[in-house]
């Protein structure tokens, strides 16, 4: 009699565990989809993976000796076959190097087992007279939860008692875009007026990250980026990327950059979340970019509740897949005297601004562009003045002539606000309102800075590396 086993790959499961024993914490952080012990078919493999998760959750390294000790503390070392079992896993994996491929095999088998179980459950409900609409809702909910709602790793291992929490060793923070611009599991919002070139700026980022190069001076963590582009169709994407890559002698590594231009995908629907989750799993992306966010909403962007649901979906995706999320959002049309600054200028509900870990605002600056930042997790960099060349690349442009002129006035001796406004008026013949505007612009660019009650030449005018694009400390 033939016995039909559920979908599984014992060899792939052993290969994953062996690779993690060799690569340690670095290998564990490469996992994009394998997040739960129950995704392993073999019980002993589940136990070993649980031990690795517990070590990582406490901020400990992962290797054979540490996993053995963790299994001892769990009382499960003999259950898995003792140290010899782990040594065998490590030996077998010594010639294997394709962890993402093995991970995909294990996760695919686990997903198919879950779908088969769901099918049996739905068949049972159907045979027992459950209404069709209830069965469909049950199926849709189960699929959405299966793809999205499982948290990464056993978070319960992090202590909640204060003295223990202070002693806890969290893993080092990983920045996908360095110096706190985009950590993992964080949300970056890039805002600005329409037709300003926000998407081009992020296309620059995608290419630089694929190469592992700095972007505008910010280090990038080399990896895979998935862009959902609802305004620019794939033909337009092709034309843009071809222009940007024309002068690039280094080819893009296969699989590093992915685009989807589907316009019917909505984050606030289970079907939309499921589709985006599927794309993340297929590509192994660690940055998800939605451009623009409004195109991925079926509801009202001015509604705090509706935007809150979208933010919840973005945060769930970031947590589930250990992602950095970037969204493009347009700037509202605030009245001239509204007093709104920075991310507060974003269109619609303030729920998005409140949830963002990083906000970048792109604006025109005479013949150039100005990029200003607000950061939740790191020191906020000084604004960058950028020029865009014919190949659609943004380059740091330094200070404008107006900013330099204002800084030159206070480069020898500091001045009070009224004194500097008067000096600007005298030197340039500008009106008082124009002089005040130039003072404010020079302050924002870092050309000048305020110390106590006096303005003096700022770091940008003095040649600070921050403004030259390196953004070093």
N, C-alpha and C positions, 0 to 999 in steps of 0.2 A: 504494500500500500504506500503510495506517495504522500508525503506530508508536506503541505505548502507552508513555507516559512514566510513571515512578513518581510517586507523589503529591509535589507541590512547588508553591511559590508564589514565583516570582522577585520579583514586585512587593513582597510582604510582607518578603522577605529584605532588599531594598534599603531598604525603609521602616525596618526595625529598625536597620540600620547607619547610615542617615542621621540617625535620631533620636538615636542614641548619640553621633554626632559633634556634634550640637547641644547635647544635655543633658549630655554628658561623664560624669564619674564618678557624678554623681547618677543619671543614667539607667541606667548600668551596674548600680548597686546595686538598681535597681527590678526587674531581671530576676529572675523567680522560677523559671523552668523552662528557659530557654535557657542551657546551661552548657558546651556542647561545640561546637567548630567543625564536627564532622561532622553536626550537626543542620541545617546549611545544605546545600542541594542544589548550588548553583553554587560551583565551586572558588575563584573569585576572592573570593567572599563569605566563604568559610572562611578564606582567608588574612588578609583584613582583620580578621575577628573575632579571629583568633589574635593579631594585633598589638595589638588592644585589651586582650585578656586579659593579654598580657605586660606592658603598661603598668600595668594595674591591679594585677597581682601584685607589681610593684616599688613600689607606692604612688604612682605618677605619675598626673597628670591625663590626661584623654582629650580631644583635639581634633584638628582636621584636620592641623595642622602636626606635632604630636607623633606621630600615626599615620603620617604620611609619613616622618618620621625613623626610626620603628621599622621600617617596611617596608624602608627603605634598609639598615638594619643586618641585616635578615633576608635581604637580597638579593632581595626579592620586589616592589619597587616597580614595575618595568617589567612584571612578570608580571601585575599586576592592572590595568594600563592607565595607570599614572603618576598624578600629582597631579590630572589632569583627571577621572579616575574618581571620586576622593574628593570633588572639588568638585561633581560631578554628584549624588552621593548626598546631600550636604548641601543642595544647591539643591532637590532634589525633596522633601526632608523638611521644608523650611521651613514648609510649609502643613499638615503632618501632626502630630497631637498624641496619637494613640492608641497609644502604644508597647505597653502590655499586650495590646491586641487583635492587633497585628502579631506580637508574640512568640508568642501563642497559635496563630496560623495557621502560623507556621514550625515550632513544636514539634509541632503536630498532624500536619503533613505528614511530619516526620521520624519520628514514632511509627508512622504508617501504613506508611512505607517499611520500618521495622524489623520490623513485624509481617508484612509480605509476605515479607520475607527469611526470617523464622522459619518461616512456612508452607512456603516452598520447601524449607527444610532438613528440616522434619519429614516432608514428602512424600517426600523422598529417603530418609530413614531408614526410613520405612514400606515403600517399594518394595524396600529392600535387606534386609528381614527382621528389622529391629530389633524387639525385644519391645515390646508396647504399654505396659507399665508403665514401661519405660525412656524411651519417647518422651514419656509424660505428665510424668515427672520432669524431662526435658530442657526441656519447654515451660514448666513451672512455674518452674524455676530461671531460665530466660532472661527470663521476664516480670518476676520479682522483681528481677533484676539490672538490667534495662532501666529500671525505675521508681525504684530505690532506690540502687544501689551506685555510680553514676557520681559522682565527686567534683566539687565546684564549682571550675572554673578549673584552670589548670596550676600546681599547687603546687610543682613542681620549680624555678620561677623564684626562689623564696626561697632565699637562700644558706644553706649549712650550716656554712661555716667561720666561726669566731667573729668575727674582725675585720671580715669582710664583713657578717656578720649585724648587728653593732652599727651599721654604717653604713646598713643597709637601712631604707627608709621604708615602714612598713606603713600601710595606710589607717587613718584614725581609727576607733576603736571606736564602733560604733553600738549604743546602748542602746534596746531596745524599751520597757523600763520604766527610767526614769532613775536615775542615781546608782549604777549597778552592780547594780540589783535583777535585771534580765534583759537581758543583752547578746544580740546575735544568736549563734546556734549554742550557746546555753547552756541548761541545764536548771534549772528552778525547781520545787521540791517544796513544796507547802503541806500541812502536817500538822495534826492535832488530833483530838480525840475525835469520835465519830459524833454526828450531830444537833446540831452546834455552829454550823453556818452557814458552813462553808468555801466551799461553792458559791455562796452569796449574795454573799460577799465578792468572789469572782472575777467574778460577774455585774456587780457594780459596776465592776470593772476594765474589762471588755469594753465597757461603755457609755461610760465615760470615754475609753477609747482610741479608740473610733469617732469621738468628737468632737475628739480631740486635747487633752483636758483632763488636768490632773494627777489622779492617783489617790492618795488619802491623803497628798497633798503631793508624791508622786513624779511627775516629768514623764513623759509617755508620747509615743511616736512614733506619730502617727496611722497606722492601717493596718487590715488585715483579720485577724480572729480566727476560727479554726475551733474549735468546741467539740464534742468527742465525749462525749455525756452518757449514760452507761449506767444511771444510777439515776433520773434525772428524765426522763420521757417528754416529747415535744414539747408536749403540752397543758399540762403543768405548767410547762414553760419559757415558754410563751405567757403564762400567768397571772402568773408572777414578773416577766417583763420588762414586762408591761403595768403592774403596780404601780409598778415603778421608774421607768418613763417617764411616768407620769401627770402629774407636775408639771414635766416637762422641756419647755420651750417650743421647743427646737431639735430638729428631726427628725433621726433617724439617717440618714446617707447610705446610699443603696442599695448593697448588696454588701459592707458593712463587717463584718457579723456573720453567721455561719453556725452552725447546729446540726445534729448527727446523733445520733439516739438508738438506733441499731442495737446490740443486745446480743450479737450473735454474732461480733463482730469481735475478733480476738485478735492482739496484737502479735507473739507468738512463733510465728506461722504465716505462710508465704509469702502465703496468700490474704488474711490480715488486713493485712499490710504493703502489699500491692498495693492494697487498697481504700482505706486511709488515704492512700496516695500519690496515688491518683486524686482523692480529695476535695481534697487540698492543691493539686493541679494545676488542678482545676476552679474553685476559689475564689480562688487566688492568695494564700492566707493566709501571713502572716509570723509569726503566733503559733498554735501548736497546743496545745490544752488537752484533757487526758484526765481525765475526772472520773467515778469514781475509777479509779486505775491498776489495782487488783486485778481489776476487771471486764473488763479488756483482756488478762488473762493466762489461758491455758489450763493453766498449770502451777502450781507451789507457790510462793507468795510468801515462804515461810520458807527456801527453798533458795537458797543463794548462786549456784549455777550457773544455776538457772532465772531468778532476778532479773537476773543478769548478762546473759543473752541479751536480756531485755527492755530493759535499759539500753543494750546495743549497738544495738538497733533504734532506740531514741529518739535516740541520738547520730548514727546514720546518717541518720535523717530530718532532724535539725537541720543536718547538714553538707550533705546533698544539696540541700535547699531553702532554705538560709540562714535557718533558723527559730529562734525562741525557743520552747522547749517548757515547758509548765506541766502538772504532774501533781498531782492531789489524792490523798493517801494518809492512811490512818487511823493514829492513835496506838495503840501497844501498851498492854497492861495490865501495866505494870511494878509490882513490889512497891514499897511506900511508901519503903523504905530502900534501893532499888536504886542510887541515885546517878545515874541516867540523866537527862541534861538536853538541851535543844535538840533538834536533829534526831536525836539518838541515841534519842529516844523513839519514832521511827517504827516501825510494825509490821513484823515479818518480817525478812528478810535485811538486813544492813548495806550490801549492795552498792549500793542506791539512795542511801543517805545519803552513801556514799563518792564516788559519781559526781556528786552534785548540785553545781551552781555556786552556788546560793542555796537556803536552806531557810528557810521561814517557819512558825512554830508558833503556832496560834491556841488560846487557852485562855480559860476564864472568869476574871473578876476581880471578885468580888462581883456587883454588878448590871451590870457592864460586861464587856468582852472585852479581852484583852491579845494583841498581835501582836508576836512577837519574831523577830529575823532572825539568820541566819548567812550571811555573804557571802564568797565566794572571791576576787572581783575588785575589791573596793572596801571602803571604810571601812564597818563595820557600824553602821547607825543604832541609836539608842536605841529600846527597846521603845515601842510605841504603845498607849495605852489608848483603846478605842473604844466608842461606844454605837451601837446599831442602832435606827433609827426605824421607824414603822409602815409606811413605804413601802419597807422592807427595805434602806435605805442605812446604811452604817457611817460614823460621823463621829468625828474625834478628840475625845476627852472630857476630856483633861487628866488630872491626877493624882487619885488617890482621896483621900478625906479622911484615911485612915490614912497614906498616903505623905506628905501635906502636914504632918501632925502630927509625923512623925519628922523631916522636913527642918527644921521650925521649931525643933526642939530644938538642932540644930547650926548654925543660920543665923547665930548670933552668934559662937560659938567652937567649934572642932572637938573631937571626943571620940574616945577609943579605943573598941574594940569593947565591952569590959566596961562602960565608963562609959556608953555609949549604951544598951546593954541595960538597965542599971539605971535610967537616966532614963526610958525608955519604960515600964518597970514602975511607977515612981513616979507618972508623969503619968496613966497609963491604968488602973492597977490590974490589968494583964495578968500572966499567969504568965510565967516565964522563957522557956519554949518558944515562947509566943505572941509575946513581945517579940523573940526571935531571928528568928522568921518575918517579923515586920513590918520588921525591919531589912533582911533579905534582899530582901524585896519592894520596899522603897524604893530599895535599891541597884540592883535590876534595872530599875526604871522610870526611873532617872536623877534621882530626887528628892534622893538623896544620892550622893556619890562618895567614894572613899577616896584620900587623899593621904598617902603614907608610912604611918604607923600610925594616922592620924586620919581620921574621917569628917567631911565638911563638906557644906553645901548643894550640890546638884548642878545641872546645867544645866536640867533640867526645872523645878525649883522656881524657878530664877532667870528663867524665861521663855524658855528656849532655843527658837529657831525649829524645831529638830529635833522637839521635842515638840509644837509647835503645828501640825505637819503640813506645813510647807514643806520640811523636810529640806534646808535650805541648809547650805553650809559655813560 
